[in-house]
């Protein structure tokens, strides 16, 4: 009987967090899928296996409340009622109202507003030196998603702080301090959304919260949907922008004339979301192994997006790359609903930046967030002088 492929990849190793791609390449060359004893799950490394896992309906997002359940109820509440943590038919019921609201044109009508906000933020920076994450990449998508949903701008600092506290729970083995911060943030976040939802029921407005409270979703489901949209609606944009811009500036590159093509390369080259778990509802063969019922398999999106079997010169950043079937937004039923918004924001913010500063360059070492699952920079000092 053939031996099971295994891996001891340490996802918390600072060296791997700093640059996981050489290790991914080594692992991918040895096996497509491998068992990780420490994590108690399978890891998928190559593009074909990662894509297959995300498309296979037998490998689902099966939410299990985090324990202790009483203590973690505020965090669990936001996730058990969330479309991303459920499979059809529950997923379909939760996703449909949000998809309908997005289809009403909320995203495209925001394009001029995104460019206006981008220009306003750039007006406020000092070209001699500024942190492009804190001054530009971070506030822009927070302002956009807040405006789309109908959250007052006075709460934007809270939204970013709460979001960062919650998403740190997605890292391998979060500390007690991380858990406590996530519980507190979940409580405060839900309280704000509940208050806004009640206000929209009484006084409808032209925003996404108004659309959602008019659907069949329960109060808890509306809260979970809004928190998911606020978190996912800016986390991806902030980190994709920062990761991609650093990659370009380190190589002395500029966006291609086809800016959307450069955005796709930013999404591929240094993926903001690195790991996404699925659970087998029955035995499933993938990548040469069998994932048994109840076992988890995590797709490593950053590894898949550097697979040389799919991408020519995968470790090179090509701003004009056209053949680019990256998996940054996922595939299948859990394909990211906010992908059109993220793509539009990234294209507009990148165009505004390079249109304003044609000599932009790094002004010191970028500071990593130090997290694996959601990969990004805390601070990126730049100068345009």
C-alpha positions in Angstrom: 0.0 0.0 0.0 1.5 3.4 -1.0 2.5 5.7 1.8 0.5 8.9 2.4 2.3 12.1 1.3 3.0 14.3 4.3 4.3 17.8 4.9 5.6 19.6 8.0 5.3 23.1 6.6 5.2 25.5 9.5 2.7 28.2 8.6 3.7 30.2 11.7 7.4 30.3 10.8 8.4 34.0 10.4 10.6 33.1 7.5 7.8 31.4 5.7 5.4 34.3 6.5 7.9 36.7 5.1 8.2 34.8 1.8 6.3 31.5 1.5 6.8 31.0 -2.3 10.2 29.1 -2.3 8.8 26.6 0.2 5.6 26.3 -1.7 7.6 25.5 -4.8 9.5 22.7 -3.0 6.3 21.2 -1.6 4.5 21.5 -4.9 7.4 19.6 -6.7 7.1 16.8 -4.2 3.3 16.4 -4.0 0.1 17.9 -5.1 -1.7 17.3 -1.8 -0.1 16.3 1.5 -1.2 15.5 5.0 -0.2 17.9 7.8 -0.1 16.2 11.2 0.2 19.4 13.2 -2.9 21.0 11.6 -4.8 17.7 11.3 -5.7 18.4 7.7 -4.7 18.0 4.1 -3.0 20.8 2.2 -3.4 21.3 -1.6 -0.5 22.9 -3.4 -0.9 22.8 -7.2 -3.4 24.8 -9.3 -5.3 21.8 -10.6 -5.9 20.4 -7.1 -6.8 23.7 -5.5 -9.2 24.4 -8.3 -10.7 20.9 -8.0 -11.2 21.3 -4.2 -13.1 24.6 -4.7 -15.3 23.2 -7.4 -16.2 19.9 -5.7 -19.5 20.2 -3.9 -18.6 17.2 -1.7 -15.9 19.5 -0.1 -17.9 22.1 1.6 -17.7 25.0 4.1 -19.1 23.3 7.2 -19.2 25.7 10.1 -18.5 24.5 13.6 -18.9 26.9 16.5 -15.6 27.8 18.1 -15.2 26.7 21.8 -15.9 27.6 24.5 -19.1 28.4 22.8 -20.5 30.8 25.5 -17.4 32.9 25.5 -17.1 32.9 21.7 -20.8 33.4 20.9 -20.3 36.9 19.5 -17.7 35.6 17.0 -19.7 32.5 16.2 -22.9 34.5 15.6 -21.2 36.4 12.8 -20.0 33.2 11.1 -22.7 30.6 11.5 -25.1 32.9 9.7 -22.7 33.9 7.0 -22.9 32.8 3.3 -19.2 32.0 3.2 -19.5 29.4 6.0 -22.5 27.5 4.6 -23.3 25.3 1.7 -26.4 25.2 -0.5 -29.3 25.4 0.1 -28.5 27.6 3.1 -25.7 29.3 1.2 -28.0 30.0 -1.7 -30.6 31.6 0.5 -28.0 33.8 2.2 -26.2 34.8 -0.9 -29.2 35.5 -3.2 -30.4 38.8 -1.5 -26.8 40.2 -1.4 -26.3 39.2 -5.1 -29.5 40.9 -6.0 -28.5 44.0 -4.2 -25.1 44.1 -6.0 -26.9 43.5 -9.3 -28.9 46.7 -8.9 -25.8 48.7 -9.9 -24.5 49.7 -6.6 -20.9 48.8 -7.6 -20.7 50.6 -11.0 -22.4 53.7 -9.8 -19.6 54.0 -7.2 -16.8 54.2 -9.8 -16.7 58.1 -10.1 -16.9 58.3 -6.3 -14.0 55.9 -5.9 -11.9 58.0 -8.2 -13.0 61.2 -6.3 -12.1 59.6 -2.9 -8.7 58.4 -4.3 -7.9 61.9 -5.5 -8.9 63.5 -2.2 -6.7 61.1 -0.2 -3.8 61.8 -2.5 -4.3 65.5 -2.0 -3.6 65.0 1.7 -0.3 63.1 1.4 3.2 64.6 1.6 4.9 63.6 -1.7 8.3 63.8 0.1 7.3 60.7 2.2 4.2 58.9 3.3 2.9 55.5 4.3 0.9 54.4 1.3 -1.0 51.8 3.3 -2.2 54.0 6.2 -2.7 57.1 4.0 -4.2 55.6 0.9 -4.6 51.8 0.4 -6.3 51.3 3.8 -8.8 54.2 4.0 -10.0 54.1 0.4 -11.8 50.7 0.4 -13.0 51.3 3.9 -14.7 54.5 2.8 -16.1 52.9 -0.3 -17.6 49.8 1.4 -19.0 52.0 4.2 -20.6 54.3 1.6 -22.0 51.3 -0.3 -23.6 49.8 2.8 -24.6 53.1 4.4 -22.3 53.1 7.4 -21.4 56.7 8.5 -17.8 57.7 7.8 -17.4 58.5 11.5 -17.1 54.7 12.1 -14.4 54.0 9.5 -11.6 53.8 12.1 -13.8 51.4 14.1 -14.5 49.2 11.1 -10.8 48.8 10.2 -9.9 48.0 13.9 -12.8 45.6 14.3 -12.0 43.9 11.0 -8.3 43.4 11.8 -9.2 41.9 15.2 -11.7 39.5 13.7 -9.6 38.2 10.8 -6.7 37.4 13.0 -8.8 34.6 14.3 -8.3 32.9 10.9 -4.6 32.4 11.5 -3.3 29.0 12.6 -3.4 28.8 16.5 -4.6 32.3 17.5 -3.3 33.4 20.9 -5.6 34.1 23.9 -5.1 37.8 23.3 -6.2 37.5 19.7 -9.3 35.5 20.7 -10.3 38.1 23.3 -9.8 41.0 20.9 -11.9 39.1 18.3 -14.8 38.6 20.8 -14.8 42.2 21.8 -14.7 43.4 18.1 -17.5 41.0 17.1 -19.7 42.3 19.9 -19.1 46.0 19.0 -19.4 45.4 15.3 -22.7 43.5 15.7 -24.1 46.2 18.0 -23.4 48.9 15.4 -24.9 47.0 12.5 -28.0 46.1 14.5 -28.5 49.8 15.3 -28.1 50.7 11.6 -30.4 47.9 10.5 -33.1 49.1 12.9 -32.7 52.7 11.6 -33.0 51.6 7.9 -36.2 49.7 8.7 -37.7 52.9 10.1 -36.1 55.2 7.5 -35.0 53.5 4.3 -32.1 55.0 2.3 -30.3 54.3 -1.0 -27.8 51.9 0.4 -27.1 48.1 0.7 -28.3 47.8 4.4 -31.7 49.2 3.3 -31.8 46.6 0.6 -30.9 43.7 2.9 -33.4 44.6 5.7 -36.1 44.5 3.1 -35.3 40.8 2.2 -36.3 37.6 3.9 -33.1 37.5 5.9 -33.4 37.4 9.7 -31.8 40.1 11.9 -28.8 37.9 12.7 -28.4 37.0 9.1 -28.5 40.7 8.0 -25.8 41.5 10.7 -23.6 38.6 9.5 -24.0 39.6 5.9 -23.1 43.3 6.6 -20.1 42.3 8.7 -18.8 39.9 6.0 -19.2 42.6 3.3 -17.4 45.2 5.5 -14.6 42.9 6.3 -14.1 41.2 2.9 -15.0 44.4 1.1 -11.8 46.1 2.2 -9.4 43.4 3.5 -8.8 42.0 0.0 -8.4 45.4 -1.6 -6.0 46.8 1.0 -3.7 43.8 0.9 -3.8 43.1 -2.8 -3.0 46.8 -3.4 -0.1 46.8 -0.9 1.3 43.4 -1.9 1.1 44.2 -5.6 2.5 47.7 -5.3 5.5 46.6 -3.3 6.2 43.9 -5.9 6.2 46.5 -8.6 8.3 49.1 -6.7 10.9 46.5 -5.7 11.3 45.7 -9.4 11.1 49.2 -10.8 7.9 48.3 -12.7 4.9 50.4 -13.6 1.4 49.3 -14.4 0.7 48.3 -18.0 -1.4 50.5 -20.3 -4.1 47.9 -19.7 -4.5 48.6 -15.9 -7.0 45.8 -15.3 -4.4 43.3 -16.6 -2.0 44.7 -14.0 -4.7 44.3 -11.3 -5.1 40.6 -12.2 -1.3 40.2 -11.9 -1.4 41.9 -8.5 -4.1 39.4 -7.5 -2.1 36.4 -8.7 1.5 37.3 -7.7 1.2 37.8 -4.0 -2.2 36.5 -2.9 -3.9 38.4 -0.1 -5.8 35.2 1.0 -3.4 32.3 1.2 -5.5 29.6 2.8 -9.1 28.5 2.6 -10.5 25.3 4.3 -13.1 22.8 3.1 -14.5 19.7 4.8 -15.4 16.4 3.1 -19.0 15.3 3.4 -18.0 12.0 1.8 -14.8 10.4 0.6 -13.2 12.5 -2.2 -10.2 11.7 -4.3 -8.1 14.8 -5.1 -4.5 15.3 -6.1 -3.8 11.6 -5.8 -5.1 11.2 -2.2 -8.4 10.4 -0.6 -10.0 13.0 1.8 -12.2 11.0 4.1 -15.6 12.1 5.4 -15.1 14.7 8.1 -11.5 15.5 7.2 -10.5 19.0 6.2 -8.4 20.1 3.2 -7.0 23.6 2.9 -6.2 25.1 -0.4 -3.0 27.2 -0.6 -4.0 29.8 -3.1 -0.7 31.5 -3.2 1.0 28.2 -4.1 -1.6 27.5 -6.8 -1.1 31.0 -8.3 2.6 30.3 -8.7 2.2 26.9 -10.3 4.6 26.7 -13.3 2.3 24.1 -15.0 -0.2 27.0 -15.5 1.8 30.3 -15.4 4.8 31.1 -17.6 7.6 32.4 -15.4 5.3 32.3 -12.3 7.8 34.0 -10.0 8.1 37.0 -12.3 5.7 40.0 -12.0 4.4 40.8 -15.5 2.2 43.9 -15.4 0.9 43.0 -18.9 0.3 39.3 -18.3 -2.8 38.2 -20.3 -3.0 34.4 -19.7 -3.8 34.7 -16.0 -6.3 32.1 -14.7 -5.5 32.9 -11.0 -7.6 31.6 -8.2 -7.4 34.6 -5.9 -11.2 35.1 -5.8 -11.9 31.4 -5.6 -14.1 29.3 -8.0 -17.4 27.6 -7.8 -20.3 28.5 -5.5 -18.0 30.4 -3.1 -16.5 32.6 -5.8 -16.1 36.0 -4.2 -19.3 38.1 -4.6 -17.2 41.3 -4.1 -14.8 40.5 -6.9 -16.2 43.2 -9.3 -16.0 45.8 -6.5 -12.4 44.9 -5.6 -11.3 44.9 -9.3 -12.9 48.3 -9.9 -11.4 49.8 -6.7 -8.0 48.4 -7.5 -8.0 49.7 -11.1 -9.2 53.2 -10.1 -6.9 53.6 -7.1 -3.8 52.3 -9.1 -4.6 54.6 -12.0 -5.1 57.6 -9.7 -1.8 56.9 -7.9 0.4 56.5 -11.0 -1.3 59.4 -12.7 -0.5 61.7 -9.7 3.1 60.4 -8.9 5.2 59.2 -11.8 8.4 58.9 -9.7 6.9 56.9 -6.8 9.4 54.6 -5.1 10.0 52.8 -1.8 11.4 55.0 1.0 12.5 52.2 3.5 11.6 48.6 4.2 7.9 47.7 4.0 6.5 46.3 7.3 4.6 43.0 7.1 1.5 42.3 9.1 3.2 39.2 10.1 0.2 36.9 9.3 0.0 34.0 7.0 -3.6 33.4 6.1 -4.3 37.0 5.3 -1.1 38.3 3.8 -0.3 41.9 3.6 1.7 44.9 4.8 1.1 47.0 7.9 3.1 49.9 6.6 4.8 50.8 3.2 6.9 54.0 3.3 7.1 55.7 -0.1 8.3 58.9 -1.6 7.4 60.7 -4.9 10.0 63.4 -4.6 
